[in-house]
Amino acid sequence: MFTKESLYINAIKYDSQLKLEHKKLKNEEIIETNNSSHLVDDDILPLEIAEKINKLQEEIDFSYISTLLISDTTKLVPKALSSKLTDCEIAKFNNEFDIAVLKTTLFETKNYFVKTGIDYIYSAFHIMNLHIEKKVCRNELLILLYNNKAFIIILNKSGIIAFHETVDLPTFELVKKTHFYEDDLEGQKLFDEIYYLELNEIIHKILDEFYSKKNDVFVEKVSILYVVKQLTNENIEQLSEDLMLKVEHQPINVDEEIFELSRDKHLKKSFIKPRKKKKKRDFKYLYFILLIAVLVFGAYKIYTMIDFDKFFPKKENNKIEVLKEQPFSTILPDHVNMNDKIEQRIKAIFNTIPNNMMINELSINSNYLELKMFSKNLESLNQLKSSLDTLYKQSEFNIIKSNEDKDIDFVILLKDEIDLPIEYKKFDKEYIVDEVIPVERVTEQLKILMPENTLIKFVSNNINGIVRFTYTINILVKEPKEFFNLLEILNSELYSINILYPVSMVNTAAGIEVEFNLEFNQLENYKVD
């Protein structure tokens, strides 16, 4: 995300053809684009193509290879059910659905690129979701025609998916085996006619099935997205007349869509995690530094062998003070560990709250907690006090308002926290230290990581071996889980981004307003080669 120079390679397999496209970026701007097509007929990437891709990867440290599933048998699964699937890998789709693919099917694609490695694997459903995000799709049947399959989604008046299905389409090879014709031109014409009739029937069946189960959604429009144009304008007009619906037929650039998906790393929509990138060092600079060090050491040895007192007698009371260089830190803070400590502390507090209580405000510091709460009865308040005694040594309860020991508004002040009996997470990867990133770029990337309508205020920067940019962040969430999800996103970054106390949560009519401090850390002494 923050790299100075990067390369994105799309390797998309269409039946017996592999299409390659690579984009070279510098400072997040595309400076070079190339593409090529290759005939392939193996279960693994041919050696000559793999060598071409590997040569491209060797030129730039931060190279990413992306593809679509070779056998896309994915299904959309409600989020509440996706975690229960054991034989599938799950990728994010939207707020309501995840995408599930069989582990065996995913292995097929990963194994195809075993000679080059692979960073991102997506489904055709991801392409459809990008289209939905860019356009307003309501009361609409959306179809993506890709690799002899029709990926179908029906959206209701709110733009929420009400139906989804994947259907096989006829292939040219199948028509060739089951029909007789005199030449290839006649065969292509026959295939086009069968293709249209099959698609027409599929759409009618889908609509009939949908209306038999759903009565509150009425499809007003059909949109057909295609990679290779198979239908004529006359086919679309005829289809519109048959369905008595508006039908749109538009091309979609898979390479551009995959490129956009692979650059949004924080969305975690790929079925796999990208490979760890290591910056290769040019050893000629190391040799040069070693040479300088040898020369300096030799000069120092000669200097110590000369008796300067013979040539320059000492003068009384002349003293030379040598200031010792102040040590500075060269280790980036473990942001995962720091974030987890704050997350686990807040979760422990939430776990002590009885069901018939509500937190109106929470303000927590490194060794201090203030809670403004509401309780239905006094008994629950006593229960809360005993639970919080396991988290803090000192506590003070102040009742602000009550109605005969019922409907109690109160404030709790707690000090001297007790360590939690848990082992905190640690960052187990390598931080990216390509360059010292200016505050403007850091701020822009934080806007991408944070939820929509987040208020980001730059507070200060501090340099002592580590460049620290400090921000105040204000977000609005529906439930605390969304705040914890944000911490998970920060933890997945290969940059040291940690939140800081104080953290405050205020229950408002619009949701929970969360405010906290955030640090972005990077090494001061990094220099670009």
N, C-alpha and C positions, 0 to 999 in steps of 0.2 A: 504493500500500500504506500509506504514512504520511500521506496527505493528510488535512487537517482536514475538508473537505467534498467529497463526490464524488457522481457520478450514474452509474448503470449502466442502460443502455437495451438491452433485448432486442428484436430485430426478427426474428421467425421467420415465414418464408413457407410456408404450407400450400396448395399448388396455386394456387387463385384467391383466397386470403385471406392477409392480412398481419396478424399479431398483434403489437401493441406493448405492452411493459410496462417501466416505468422505476421504479427505486428510488433515492431520495435518501438519502444517508448523511451523518451528522455524527459525528465522533469514532468512526467504524466502527460506529455504531448506525443502523439504518434508522429514519428519521423520517417518510418519506412513500412510498407506493406507489400507482401508477396504471396502468391498462391499458385498451386499446381494440382493436377489430378493424376492418379495412378490406378492402373488395373490391378486388382488383387483377387486372389482366390484361395487363400489359406486361412487356417484358424489362428495364425500368429502373424504379426507384422513382418513382411519380407525384409531380409537383411539390408538390402540396398536403400530402402526407405528409412529403416531404423538408423543407418549410418548417417543419412542426410539430416535427420532430426537431431541426432546426438551431436553432430558438428555444429548445428545452430545453438544447442544448449551450452556447448563448451565456450562459445564466444562471449556469452553474457551470464553472469552468476545467477541472476534472478530470472530464470526461465520457467514458464508454467505451461504445461500441456493439458489441454481440455478436450473432452469428447462427449458424445451422447452414447447411451447404452446401445450396444450392438443388437441385442435382443431386448427390445423395450416392452416388457410384460408388466410394467408398473401398475399399481392401483392407488387411488386416493383413499386414505384411511382417516377417519375422525381422530383428532389428537387424543381423545380420551381412550382410544383403543390401540393406538400405534405402539405404545410402550409394552403392550402385552404380547406382541408378535415376536416369537423367538427365532424363527428361521428366516427372518427378513432384515435387511438394512433399511434404516429410515432416514429420509431427508426432509427438510422443511419445505412446505408449499406455501401456506398462508396462515392466518390466525385460526382457521377452523380445521384445516386438513394438513396431514403429512403425506409424503409419497413413500410407498413400501415397494421394495424389490427383493426377490429371492436372493439369498447369498450366493447360490450357485450361478444365477444369471449375472450377478455383479462380478463374480470371479471370471466369467467368460471374457468380459470387457477388460478387466485388469490384466488377465493373462495375455490378451492380444498385444498389449503394449509392454510386455515384460522386458523387452530389449531396450526400451527407452525410458521406462517409468511413466507414470501418469499422475497428474495433480488433482484434476477435477473431472468428475463423471456426473452428467446430468440426464434427466429424462425429457422426453418431448413435452410432458406436462409442465416442466419449468418454462419452456418456450411459450406455452399458452398463457402461463401466469404473468409473464412479462407483458404480453399483449393486453391482458386484462388490467394490469396496473397502469398502462399508458393510455388506454381508451376506456371510456365509460361503457360498460357492457351490462345492460339490464334487460330482463325479459328476452334473453337472446340464447340461441343455440349456436355454440361455437365449435367448429371442427378444424382440426389440424391434420392435413394429409401428409404423412411422412413414412417413407420406407414400407409401402404397401400396408399401412395401417391407418385407420381413422380414429383419432383421439377426440372424444366428444365430451363437451361440458354444456350444461344448461344452467343459466344464471337467472335468479328471480329479480323482482323489481328493485331490490336493495343491492344487487350485484353480488349476492352470496350464492355459492354453488348449490343447486337443488338436485342435480343429477350428473353422473359421470360414467363413462363407458369407453372401452377400447374394442374396436371391431376390425377384423382382417378384411383386406380388399383383394380383388383378383390381381394376379401377377401376369406379366406377358408370357413367361415360361409356361404357366399353367394353361393359358388360353392356347398357346402353341401346341401343347400336347393333346388337348381335347377337341381341337377344331382343325379343319383342313382348309387350306387356302393356297392359291397359286404362287403368290410372291409375298415378300416382306411388307410391301406397301399395303396390300390387301389385308395382311395379318394385323398391321398396326391399326388400320381403320376398324377392323373387327374388334380388336382389343379396346379401342376408345369407346365404341358403342357399348360393349359389355361393362366396362368400367363405370360409365355414366349410369346405366340401368341398375347396377349393383348399389352404387352410392345413393341413387334416388330411393331405392327400396329400403336401404339401411336407415335413411333419415325418416321415412314414413313409419318404419317399425319403432324407431326410438321415440318419436312423438306419440305414437299410439300407446306405447308402454308407459311413457311418462304421464300422459293424461289419465291413464287408468289408475294411477296411484296418487297423483297430485292434482288437486282441484283449485288451488289458490295461486297458481302461476300460469300465465298465458304467454307463449312464445310469440313475439312480434317480429322477429328478425332472425335470419340464418346467415352466419358469417363463415366462409370457408377460407382457411389459410393454407397455402400450398408452397412447397419448396420447388417442385417441378410442375409446370402447368400441364394438366391432363385434360381439363375441361375447356370447351370453347365458349365463346360469348353466347352462342345459340343454346348450348347446354344450360347455361345459367339462367337465361330467359325462360327456357322451357321448365326448368326446375322451379322457378319462381311462380309460374302459372300453375304448375301441379300442386304446389304447396299452398298457394294463395298467400304467400309471405314475401317480404322483401329479402332478396338473397344477394349478398356481397361476396365477391371472389377477389382475393388480394394475395400477392406474393409476400413471403417472409424470408428474410436473410438470416439463416441459421448461424452463420459465422459471426455476424454482428451481435446476435442475441447471446451466443455463448461467450463472446468477448466481454459483453456487459456483465454477465453472471459471474465470470471468473474474476473480474476486478472487484466485485463487492464481496470481499472475503469474510467480512463480519456477519454476513447473512447466514452463513453455514448451510447453504442449500445443496452443496455437493454431497454425493453418497460417501465420499472418502475425504480425508484430510490431505492438504498439499504436502509434498515432500519438504523436508527441512533444507533450507538453502544455506550454503556455506560460501563465504566470499573467498575466492582464491587470491593469494598474495603473490606479488611479483618479487622474487627473491633477489633480483639485482639491487633493489633498494636495501635489503638486509645486508648484502655483501658490502655495499658502499658504507653503511653504518659501522659494520665491523672493521673496515679499513680505517675509518676516522677514529674509532675507539683505540685501535692498535697504535696509531700515530700519536694520539693524545697521551696514551700510557707511556710510550717511549719518551716523549718530551718531558713528562713528569719525572721519570726515572733519571734522565740527564740533569734536570733541574735540582733534584735532591742530592746529586753527587757533587755539585759545585758548592764550595765554601764561600759564600758571598761576604762573610765577615772580614775576609782578607782584603777585599776590595772596597767594601762600604762599612766602616766601623759603626757600631750601634750608638745612637744618641739616647741620652737619658729621657725617661718619661714619655717616649714615643710609643704609643700602643695602637694596634690595629684591631678593630673589632670585626669579627666575621659573623654575619647573621646566618643562622641555620635556616635552611629552607623549610617552610612549614609543610608538613605532610598533608596530602589531600586524598580523598577517597577515589578509587578507580573501580569500585564494584557497584553495579546498579542495584537499587533496592529490589528485593524479591516482592514484586507487586502482587503475586498470587497469594503469598503468605500473609501480607498486610491486609489485603482485601478479605481474605477468609477469616481473619481474627475479628474484624468488624462485623462481617456477615454472621458468624456463629454467635457472637455476643448478642446481636439484635434478635436472632432466631430464638436464643435461649430465653430472652425476655418475653417474646411473644408466646412461647410455650408455657409460661407460668400464668398466663391470663385465663381465668375461668370463662366459660361460655357466656354467662350472663353479665359480662363486663365489656366495656368499650373504651378504647384509648382515643381520646380527643387530640392530645398532643404528646409527642415524645421528643425529648432532647437529650442526646447522649454525648458525653465527652470521654476522654481516655480513662477517667476514674470517677465519673460523676453521671448520674442519671436522674432526669426529672420526667415524671409522668403526670399528665392531667387526664383524669379518667371519670367514667360514670359506672356505677354499680347498682344493680337492682335491690340488693339487700346487704346488711352488715355482715352476714355470715360469709359471703363471697369475699368481702374485703379482708376479713381475718385469714381466709384461706390464701389470698394473694400475698399477704404479708409473710406468712410462713414459707411460701415458695420463693419469694425474693430474697429471703435470708440466706438462701443457698448461693446467691449470686453476688451479694454485697454485704459487707460487715456492718455498716451503719445505715439505718433507715429512719425516715421521719414521715408520718402520715398526718395530713391536715385536711379535715373535712370542711368544705366550703359551703355546701348546702345539702340538706337532707329533709326527708318527710317521714318522721317517726321511724328512723332506721331503714327507710326505703328510698329508692331513687336518689342515691347519694352521689354528689359531685365532690371529688376530692383530688388532692395533689400529693404525690409521693416524691420525696427527695432521698436519693441513695448515694452513698460514697464508699470508697475503698472496695473496689471490685475483687471478687474471689476468682482465681484462675479456673477456667473450665477444664474438666478432665478429658480433653480430646487432643488428638494430634492434628495440627493444622496442615493444610495443603502447602506444597512448595512448587516453585517454578522449576520444571525439569527439562527445559529446552535451552536454546541459545538466543540471547537477545540480538536483534539486528542493530549493528552500529556502523552503518554505511557512511553517515554524515551527520553533522549537527543541523537539525531541522529548525528553521526559523519559526518564531511563535505564530506567524500568520498561517503557515501551512499546518502546524499542529492544531490550531483553533478550527480550521476548516475540516480536518479529519475527525476531530471530536464531534463536530456537528453531524457527521455521518454515523458515528457510533451511538450517539444519544437518540432518545425518542424524539418524535416530532414535537415542535413548539418548546423545546428545551431552552432555558435561558443560560447562556454561557458567558461568564464575566472573567476576564483575565485580571488577576490580582497583582502578581509580582513574579520576578524571576530571581533565582539565587544561584551563584556559581561558586563552588568550592570543590573542584575536581569533577563534580556532576552538575550539569545544567538542569535546574529545576524550574519548570513553569507551573505556577500555582493558579488554579481557577476556582471560582465559586459556581456550582452547578445547581440549577433549580429545575426539577422535573415534576410532572403531574402523572400519577399512576392510578389505576383502578383498585389495585390490591398490592400489598407488599411484595408478592411474588415477582411482579414486574421489575421492581428494584433489584431483587436478587438475580433475575435474568440478566439485567444490565451488568452486574458484577461478573457474571459468567462470560459475557461478551468481552469485558475488559481483560479477564484472566486468559482468554484465548489469544490475545494479541502478543506479538513477539517484540513488544516495546514495554518498558516499565511504566505502567499507568496505574496508579493506586489512589484510592480515596482516602480521605483524612477526616478525623474528628474536627469539629463537632458535626454530628448528623442530626437533623431534625425532621420529624414527620408530623404534619398537621392535617387533621381530617376536615375537609371542606365539602361544600355542596357539589363541587365539580369533580371531587376525587381526593386522593391523598397527595398533598404537596410535600415533596421531599427535597431537602436542601442539604448539600454537603460540599466539602472541599475536595479538590482533585489535583494530583501532581502528575506531570509528564516528565520523566527523568531520562537524560541522555548524557553520555560521557563528554566532558569538556575538551579533553585532549585528543579527540579524534580528528584526524586530518585526511582529507580526500587525496588519494594517490594522484 
